Amino acid sequence: MASLGKLQTSTVRGRERPTLDAEEMIAAALARMGRKDFSDRSFVDPLSRLVWAYNSEADLGAFGRRAVRFDVMRALKNLLRFDSIEEKEPAILSRPIKQPIFITGLPRSGTTFLHTLLAQDPAIATPLSWQMFYPYPSKLGKAGADLRRIWVDTQFQVMIMLSPELSDLHPLSAKEPQECTDITAQVFQSLRFDSTYRIPSYQSWLDSHGHHDAYRFHRRFLQHLDAQAPGRRWVLKSPDHVFALDAIKAVYPDARIVFLHRDPISVLASVAKLTEVLRRPFGRAVDRVDIGKQVSSSWIDGANRMIGAAASDSSILHLHYKQVVSASLEAVETLYRHSGLTLSDEGRERMQAWLHRAPRTGNGQSRYSLTEFGMDETALRARFAAYMDAFGVAREWGPARTLQMA
């Protein structure tokens, strides 16, 4: 399907517009990095499918096309840099990533809060936002890392300027932990793309293709980060891990899995709003009802996957949103016991200091309704009843009182 990337124009709503070209971007990355080829070209088919969906379905505006090209080129150059470093240091690919901890569950259930809290412990390693985009600092050493962080924060500020509501919905900082969807995006097999663009054909392909290839690269990515700062335990986070549990177990057989649970009705409108806010700068139009259908369908599936996983794997640790927020250090200690870790005095002090200054919720002013996105609370309550029963999830306030904990 690589030839799909060679399209030069597309007709959308009767108008021809310039399109993205996968093969041109691959050639440009090779030329920029001075390389003849990639060591592994398995990313080409996913990229071509993604580019076809961008051109044919996403209805990108001019800024959207530029943003996509920037994102693709950055990923391609990272792959080529990995190739170059591995030629000089092949032992990187033999680095063990022992017993990584994967935090997942429903979105807006406290996963970001817990991940950031755990990152305060110097014994814990988490991928930081700037490392997701640029896994190696520039050749300027420590100053190069600082420049990377500044550049990533600048990109975040541009995004917030285009979508001011984003800062209330999800924290953005180059030096804070980030979700693993930005790792698997490097090989163009990530659920991140579907959140930012309307690309149903790509998402349908990814659902059927599975995530094993993406998580094999995920391990490769962590090996490169681990080589730069070894000796810590990796903690990874993303609600989307729910859809790739089989791939995680295949690639990381000793992984520890943590599910966070929350009343789905309290978060679905917020998830839909976040999707709308993420998509608005890139596409020419945003369909809220379509987003509502996508979000509700996806997380009904996700909830059922968690039920199935818990039934077959008693080693999964289950934490609840209110537990994580109101008794944070107790939740951390439970997670550490589950994972064979010991919380040091220094780790505890750093966590307590972070808890003292960290906001527990958003600004409290934003309220999103399910009906705004064409979702019906009564129907959704019925669809999520099995999930709430399976994990003893308590009902919260309805959608008009959606909290903003990520």
C-alpha positions as CSV (number, residue, x, y, z in Angstrom):
1,M,0.0,0.0,0.0
2,A,3.1,2.3,-0.1
3,S,2.0,3.7,-3.4
4,L,-0.9,5.4,-1.7
5,G,1.5,8.0,-0.4
6,K,2.3,9.2,-3.9
7,L,-0.9,11.0,-4.4
8,Q,-0.2,14.7,-5.2
9,T,-3.7,16.2,-5.0
10,S,-7.0,15.2,-3.5
11,T,-10.5,16.4,-4.2
12,V,-12.4,17.3,-1.0
13,R,-15.9,18.9,-1.3
14,G,-15.2,19.6,-5.0
15,R,-11.9,21.4,-4.5
16,E,-8.4,20.1,-5.3
17,R,-6.0,20.6,-2.5
18,P,-2.3,19.7,-2.1
19,T,-1.7,16.4,-0.4
20,L,1.0,14.7,1.7
21,D,3.3,12.2,0.0
22,A,4.7,9.4,2.1
23,E,7.5,8.4,-0.3
24,E,8.6,12.0,-0.7
25,M,8.8,12.5,3.1
26,I,10.8,9.2,3.4
27,A,13.3,10.4,0.8
28,A,13.6,13.8,2.4
29,A,14.4,12.3,5.8
30,L,17.1,10.1,4.3
31,A,18.6,13.0,2.5
32,R,18.5,15.2,5.6
33,M,20.1,12.5,7.8
34,G,22.7,11.5,5.2
35,R,21.5,7.8,5.2
36,K,20.9,5.4,2.3
37,D,18.0,3.5,3.9
38,F,16.2,2.5,7.1
39,S,17.3,-0.7,8.9
40,D,13.7,-1.7,9.2
41,R,11.1,-0.6,6.7
42,S,8.1,-2.2,8.4
43,F,6.8,1.4,9.1
44,V,6.2,2.1,5.4
45,D,2.9,0.4,5.1
46,P,1.4,2.0,8.3
47,L,2.7,5.4,7.2
48,S,1.2,5.0,3.8
49,R,-2.2,4.1,5.2
50,L,-2.0,7.0,7.6
51,V,-1.1,9.4,4.9
52,W,-3.9,8.1,2.7
53,A,-6.4,8.7,5.5
54,Y,-5.0,12.2,6.1
55,N,-5.4,13.1,2.4
56,S,-8.8,11.4,1.9
57,E,-10.7,11.7,5.3
58,A,-9.2,14.2,7.7
59,D,-10.2,17.3,5.7
60,L,-6.9,19.0,6.7
61,G,-6.4,22.7,6.5
62,A,-3.2,24.3,5.5
63,F,-1.9,24.3,9.1
64,G,-3.0,20.7,9.5
65,R,-0.9,19.6,6.5
66,R,2.1,21.4,7.8
67,A,1.7,20.0,11.2
68,V,1.4,16.4,9.9
69,R,4.5,16.8,7.7
70,F,6.4,18.2,10.7
71,D,5.3,15.3,12.9
72,V,6.1,12.6,10.2
73,M,9.5,14.1,9.5
74,R,10.5,14.2,13.1
75,A,9.5,10.5,13.6
76,L,11.5,9.5,10.4
77,K,14.6,11.3,11.6
78,N,14.3,9.7,15.0
79,L,14.2,6.2,13.4
80,L,17.3,7.1,11.3
81,R,19.1,8.4,14.4
82,F,18.4,5.1,16.2
83,D,19.8,3.2,13.2
84,S,23.0,5.3,13.3
85,I,23.5,4.9,17.0
86,E,22.8,1.1,17.0
87,E,25.5,0.7,14.3
88,K,28.0,2.2,16.7
89,E,26.5,0.7,19.9
90,P,24.7,-2.6,19.0
91,A,24.5,-3.6,22.7
92,I,21.7,-1.1,23.1
93,L,19.3,-3.6,21.6
94,S,20.3,-6.2,24.2
95,R,19.5,-3.9,27.2
96,P,16.9,-5.6,29.5
97,I,13.8,-3.6,30.4
98,K,12.9,-5.5,33.6
99,Q,9.4,-5.7,35.0
100,P,8.1,-2.4,33.5
101,I,4.9,-1.1,35.1
102,F,2.0,-0.1,32.8
103,I,-0.6,2.2,34.2
104,T,-3.9,2.2,32.2
105,G,-7.6,2.3,32.5
106,L,-10.3,4.7,31.5
107,P,-9.2,8.2,30.4
108,R,-9.6,11.0,32.9
109,S,-9.3,8.5,35.7
110,G,-6.2,9.8,37.3
111,T,-3.6,8.1,35.2
112,T,-1.6,11.3,34.5
113,F,-1.8,12.3,38.1
114,L,-0.5,9.0,39.3
115,H,2.2,8.8,36.6
116,T,3.5,12.2,37.5
117,L,3.5,11.5,41.2
118,L,5.5,8.3,40.7
119,A,8.0,10.2,38.6
120,Q,9.0,12.2,41.6
121,D,10.8,9.1,43.0
122,P,14.4,9.0,41.7
123,A,14.2,5.2,41.5
124,I,11.5,5.5,38.8
125,A,12.0,6.2,35.1
126,T,9.2,7.7,33.0
127,P,9.5,8.9,29.4
128,L,9.3,12.7,29.4
129,S,7.5,14.8,26.8
130,W,10.7,16.2,25.3
131,Q,12.2,12.7,25.0
132,M,9.2,11.4,23.2
133,F,9.8,14.0,20.4
134,Y,13.6,14.0,20.6
135,P,14.9,10.9,22.4
136,Y,18.5,12.2,22.3
137,P,19.7,15.7,23.2
138,S,21.5,17.6,20.6
139,K,25.3,17.4,20.3
140,L,25.6,20.2,22.9
141,G,25.3,17.8,25.8
142,K,23.3,19.1,28.8
143,A,22.7,22.4,27.0
144,G,21.4,20.3,24.1
145,A,18.8,18.7,26.4
146,D,17.8,22.1,27.7
147,L,17.3,23.4,24.2
148,R,15.2,20.3,23.3
149,R,13.0,21.1,26.3
150,I,12.6,24.7,25.3
151,W,11.8,23.8,21.7
152,V,9.1,21.3,22.8
153,D,7.6,23.8,25.3
154,T,7.5,26.3,22.4
155,Q,5.5,23.7,20.3
156,F,3.1,23.2,23.2
157,Q,2.6,26.9,23.6
158,V,1.7,27.2,19.9
159,M,-0.8,24.4,20.4
160,I,-2.4,26.2,23.4
161,M,-2.6,29.4,21.4
162,L,-4.5,27.6,18.8
163,S,-6.7,25.7,21.3
164,P,-6.8,27.7,24.6
165,E,-9.1,25.1,26.3
166,L,-6.3,22.5,26.0
167,S,-4.4,23.7,29.0
168,D,-7.5,23.0,31.2
169,L,-8.1,19.6,29.8
170,H,-4.6,18.1,29.8
171,P,-1.3,19.4,31.2
172,L,1.5,20.1,28.7
173,S,5.1,20.4,29.8
174,A,8.3,19.3,28.1
175,K,9.7,18.1,31.4
176,E,6.7,16.1,32.6
177,P,6.0,12.4,31.9
178,Q,4.1,11.6,28.7
179,E,1.9,8.9,27.3
180,C,3.3,6.0,25.3
181,T,1.1,6.8,22.3
182,D,3.9,9.2,21.4
183,I,6.3,6.3,21.3
184,T,4.3,4.1,19.0
185,A,3.5,7.1,16.8
186,Q,7.2,7.0,15.8
187,V,6.4,3.9,13.7
188,F,2.9,5.2,12.7
189,Q,1.0,2.7,14.7
190,S,-0.6,4.7,17.4
191,L,-4.1,5.5,18.7
192,R,-2.9,9.1,19.1
193,F,-3.6,9.8,15.5
194,D,-7.3,9.0,15.8
195,S,-7.6,11.5,18.7
196,T,-6.2,14.3,16.7
197,Y,-7.6,13.7,13.2
198,R,-10.7,12.0,11.8
199,I,-9.1,9.0,10.0
200,P,-11.6,6.1,10.2
201,S,-9.9,3.9,7.6
202,Y,-6.6,4.1,9.4
203,Q,-8.1,3.3,12.7
204,S,-10.0,0.4,11.3
205,W,-6.8,-1.0,9.8
206,L,-4.9,-0.5,13.1
207,D,-7.7,-2.3,15.1
208,S,-7.4,-5.3,12.8
209,H,-3.6,-5.2,12.5
210,G,-3.0,-5.2,16.2
211,H,-0.2,-3.6,18.2
212,H,2.6,-6.2,18.4
213,D,4.9,-4.4,15.9
214,A,4.3,-1.1,17.7
215,Y,5.2,-2.5,21.1
216,R,8.3,-4.2,19.8
217,F,9.4,-0.7,18.7
218,H,8.2,0.6,22.1
219,R,10.8,-1.7,23.7
220,R,13.5,-0.5,21.3
221,F,12.7,3.1,22.2
222,L,12.9,2.4,25.9
223,Q,16.3,0.7,25.4
224,H,17.6,3.9,23.9
225,L,16.3,6.0,26.8
226,D,17.5,3.5,29.4
227,A,21.0,3.5,27.9
228,Q,21.3,7.2,28.7
229,A,20.2,6.9,32.4
230,P,20.2,3.3,33.5
231,G,19.4,1.7,36.8
232,R,15.7,2.8,37.3
233,R,12.4,1.0,37.0
234,W,10.3,2.0,34.1
235,V,6.7,3.2,34.6
236,L,4.6,3.7,31.5
237,K,1.2,5.2,31.2
238,S,-1.7,5.5,28.7
239,P,-5.4,4.7,28.7
240,D,-4.8,3.3,25.2
241,H,-2.7,0.4,26.7
242,V,-6.1,-1.2,27.4
243,F,-6.4,-2.0,23.7
244,A,-2.9,-3.6,23.5
245,L,-2.7,-5.8,26.5
246,D,-1.8,-8.9,24.4
247,A,1.0,-7.0,22.7
248,I,2.4,-5.7,26.0
249,K,2.4,-9.2,27.5
250,A,4.1,-10.6,24.4
251,V,6.9,-8.0,24.3
252,Y,7.2,-7.6,28.1
253,P,6.3,-11.0,29.7
254,D,7.2,-9.7,33.2
255,A,5.3,-6.5,32.9
256,R,3.1,-5.3,35.9
257,I,-0.3,-4.0,34.9
258,V,-2.3,-1.4,36.8
259,F,-5.9,-0.5,36.0
260,L,-7.4,2.7,37.2
261,H,-11.2,2.8,37.4
262,R,-13.8,5.6,37.4
263,D,-17.4,6.2,36.6
264,P,-17.4,6.3,32.8
265,I,-20.3,8.7,32.7
266,S,-18.3,11.3,34.6
267,V,-15.5,11.3,32.0
268,L,-16.9,10.6,28.6
269,A,-18.0,14.2,27.8
270,S,-14.6,15.4,28.9
271,V,-12.9,12.9,26.6
272,A,-15.1,14.0,23.7
273,K,-14.3,17.6,24.4
274,L,-10.6,16.9,24.5
275,T,-10.9,15.1,21.1
276,E,-12.7,18.1,19.7
277,V,-10.1,20.5,21.1
278,L,-7.2,18.4,19.7
279,R,-8.8,18.2,16.2
280,R,-10.0,21.8,15.8
281,P,-6.6,23.4,14.8
282,F,-5.9,20.8,12.1
283,G,-9.2,20.1,10.3
284,R,-11.6,22.4,8.5
285,A,-14.6,21.1,10.4
286,V,-15.3,19.1,13.5
287,D,-18.4,17.0,14.0
288,R,-19.2,16.7,17.7
289,V,-21.8,14.0,17.2
290,D,-19.3,11.9,15.2
291,I,-16.8,12.4,18.0
292,G,-19.4,11.3,20.6
293,K,-20.1,8.1,18.7
294,Q,-16.4,7.4,18.3
295,V,-15.5,8.1,22.0
296,S,-18.5,6.1,23.5
297,S,-17.9,3.1,21.1
298,S,-14.2,3.0,21.8
299,W,-14.5,3.1,25.6
300,I,-17.4,0.6,25.8
301,D,-15.0,-1.7,24.0
302,G,-12.2,-0.6,26.4
303,A,-14.3,-1.3,29.4
304,N,-15.2,-4.8,28.1
305,R,-11.6,-5.5,27.4
306,M,-10.7,-4.6,31.0
307,I,-13.4,-7.0,32.3
308,G,-12.0,-9.8,30.1
309,A,-8.4,-9.1,31.1
310,A,-9.2,-9.1,34.8
311,A,-11.1,-12.4,34.5
312,S,-8.1,-14.1,32.9
313,D,-5.2,-12.4,34.9
314,S,-5.5,-12.1,38.6
315,S,-2.1,-10.3,38.8
316,I,-3.6,-7.0,37.5
317,L,-3.7,-4.4,40.2
318,H,-6.9,-2.4,40.5
319,L,-7.0,1.2,41.8
320,H,-9.9,3.7,41.8
321,Y,-9.8,7.3,40.9
322,K,-11.0,8.5,44.3
323,Q,-8.4,6.4,46.0
324,V,-5.6,7.8,43.9
325,V,-6.8,11.4,44.5
326,S,-7.7,11.3,48.2
327,A,-5.2,8.8,49.5
328,S,-2.3,9.2,47.0
329,L,0.6,7.9,49.0
330,E,-1.4,4.9,50.2
331,A,-2.2,4.1,46.6
332,V,1.5,4.5,45.7
333,E,2.5,2.0,48.5
334,T,-0.1,-0.5,47.2
335,L,1.3,-0.1,43.7
336,Y,4.9,-0.5,45.0
337,R,4.0,-3.7,46.9
338,H,2.3,-5.1,43.9
339,S,5.4,-4.3,41.8
340,G,8.1,-5.5,44.2
341,L,9.3,-1.9,44.9
342,T,10.2,-0.2,48.2
343,L,9.4,3.5,48.6
344,S,12.5,5.2,49.9
345,D,12.4,8.2,52.3
346,E,13.7,10.4,49.6
347,G,11.0,9.2,47.2
348,R,8.3,9.7,49.8
349,E,9.5,13.2,50.6
350,R,9.6,14.2,46.9
351,M,6.1,12.8,46.4
352,Q,4.8,14.7,49.4
353,A,6.4,17.9,48.1
354,W,4.8,17.4,44.7
355,L,1.4,16.7,46.2
356,H,1.6,19.9,48.3
357,R,2.0,22.0,45.1
358,A,0.1,20.0,42.5
359,P,-3.5,20.8,41.6
360,R,-5.9,17.9,42.2
361,T,-8.5,19.0,39.6
362,G,-8.9,21.5,36.8
363,N,-10.2,25.0,37.4
364,G,-13.6,23.7,38.2
365,Q,-15.3,26.1,35.7
366,S,-15.5,23.9,32.6
367,R,-18.6,21.7,32.3
368,Y,-19.3,19.5,29.3
369,S,-22.6,17.7,28.6
370,L,-23.1,14.4,27.0
371,T,-25.9,15.7,24.8
372,E,-23.5,18.2,23.3
373,F,-21.8,15.2,21.6
374,G,-25.0,13.3,20.9
375,M,-24.5,10.9,23.8
376,D,-27.4,9.6,26.0
377,E,-26.7,9.1,29.7
378,T,-29.4,6.4,30.2
379,A,-28.2,4.3,27.3
380,L,-24.6,4.6,28.3
381,R,-25.3,3.6,31.9
382,A,-26.8,0.4,30.6
383,R,-23.8,-0.2,28.3
384,F,-21.3,0.3,31.2
385,A,-23.3,-1.5,33.9
386,A,-21.2,-4.7,33.6
387,Y,-17.9,-2.7,33.9
388,M,-19.1,-0.8,37.0
389,D,-20.4,-4.1,38.6
390,A,-17.2,-6.0,37.8
391,F,-14.9,-3.5,39.5
392,G,-17.2,-2.0,42.1
393,V,-17.1,1.4,40.5
394,A,-19.2,4.0,42.4
395,R,-21.4,6.5,40.5
396,E,-20.3,10.1,40.5
397,W,-22.0,13.2,39.5
398,G,-23.5,13.3,36.0
399,P,-21.8,14.8,33.0
400,A,-22.6,18.4,33.9
401,R,-20.2,18.0,36.8
402,T,-17.3,16.4,35.0
403,L,-14.1,16.7,36.9
404,Q,-10.8,17.5,35.1
405,M,-8.4,15.0,36.6
406,A,-6.4,13.4,33.8
